[in-house]
Amino acid sequence: MVSEAAEEDDLAGKKNIAPYWRVIGEKGELNEKFPLGMEGQAQRLEAEGVRIEAKKRSGKLVVIDFEKKLIKLSDMIFHLLVLKVQNVCFEIINHVS
């Protein structure tokens, strides 16, 4: 699992680890199955400025206003394609000159 590998990398002192803690449920709920549990996920998110609260009935931790922080997959794909085109153009320019 990516989350377990990321935690192993973190313990090994690696700086560039997969930010698995940013993955939340469709209603903003945190994942109790992550290596550090919901509390650990909440700590990592709060360190990045994300606000967390406990649901009144279940007590589960959720991201406040998570809808405002969502990234549309179509937007992400568009930006990745733009970056790819820019890189190809850069390689062509460097190859020609």
C-alpha positions as CSV (number, residue, x, y, z in Angstrom):
1,M,0.0,0.0,0.0
2,V,1.3,3.5,-0.9
3,S,0.6,4.8,2.6
4,E,2.7,2.2,4.3
5,A,5.6,2.7,1.9
6,A,5.4,6.5,2.4
7,E,5.5,6.0,6.2
8,E,8.6,3.7,5.8
9,D,10.2,6.4,3.6
10,D,9.4,9.1,6.2
11,L,10.9,7.0,9.0
12,A,14.0,6.5,6.8
13,G,14.4,10.2,6.6
14,K,13.4,10.6,3.0
15,K,12.1,14.1,2.1
16,N,10.0,13.3,-1.0
17,I,7.2,11.0,0.1
18,A,3.8,10.3,-1.4
19,P,1.3,12.6,0.3
20,Y,-1.3,9.8,0.9
21,W,-2.9,11.7,3.8
22,R,-4.5,14.0,1.2
23,V,-6.8,11.2,0.0
24,I,-10.2,11.5,1.8
25,G,-13.6,9.9,1.4
26,E,-16.3,11.3,-0.8
27,K,-17.9,13.1,2.1
28,G,-14.6,14.5,3.4
29,E,-14.1,11.7,6.0
30,L,-10.6,10.7,7.0
31,N,-9.4,7.1,6.5
32,E,-9.0,5.0,9.7
33,K,-7.1,2.4,7.8
34,F,-4.1,4.6,7.0
35,P,-0.9,3.7,9.0
36,L,-1.3,6.5,11.5
37,G,-5.1,6.2,11.6
38,M,-7.5,9.1,11.3
39,E,-5.7,11.1,14.1
40,G,-2.4,10.8,12.2
41,Q,-4.0,11.8,8.9
42,A,-5.6,14.8,10.7
43,Q,-2.3,15.9,12.1
44,R,-0.7,15.8,8.7
45,L,-3.6,17.7,7.1
46,E,-3.7,20.3,9.9
47,A,0.0,20.9,9.4
48,E,-0.8,21.8,5.8
49,G,-3.5,24.3,7.0
50,V,-6.5,22.0,6.5
51,R,-9.3,22.3,9.1
52,I,-10.7,19.1,10.6
53,E,-13.8,18.5,12.7
54,A,-15.5,15.5,14.3
55,K,-18.9,14.5,13.1
56,K,-21.6,14.9,15.8
57,R,-23.2,11.5,15.5
58,S,-20.3,9.2,14.5
59,G,-17.4,11.1,15.9
60,K,-15.5,10.4,12.6
61,L,-13.0,13.1,11.5
62,V,-13.8,15.1,8.4
63,V,-12.3,17.9,6.4
64,I,-14.2,21.1,6.8
65,D,-15.3,22.6,3.4
66,F,-13.4,19.9,1.5
67,E,-15.5,20.7,-1.6
68,K,-13.6,24.0,-2.0
69,K,-10.3,22.1,-2.1
70,L,-11.2,19.5,-4.7
71,I,-9.2,19.3,-7.9
72,K,-11.2,18.3,-11.0
73,L,-9.5,15.4,-12.8
74,S,-10.2,17.1,-16.1
75,D,-8.3,20.2,-14.9
76,M,-5.4,18.1,-13.7
77,I,-5.2,16.3,-17.0
78,F,-5.2,19.5,-18.9
79,H,-2.4,21.0,-16.8
80,L,-0.3,17.8,-17.2
81,L,-0.8,17.9,-21.0
82,V,0.3,21.6,-21.1
83,L,3.4,20.7,-19.1
84,K,4.2,17.8,-21.5
85,V,3.8,20.1,-24.5
86,Q,6.1,22.7,-22.9
87,N,8.7,20.1,-22.2
88,V,8.6,18.7,-25.8
89,C,8.9,22.3,-27.1
90,F,11.9,22.9,-24.8
91,E,13.6,19.7,-26.0
92,I,13.1,20.7,-29.7
93,I,14.5,24.2,-29.1
94,N,17.5,22.7,-27.3
95,H,18.1,20.1,-29.9
96,V,17.9,22.7,-32.8
97,S,20.2,25.2,-31.1
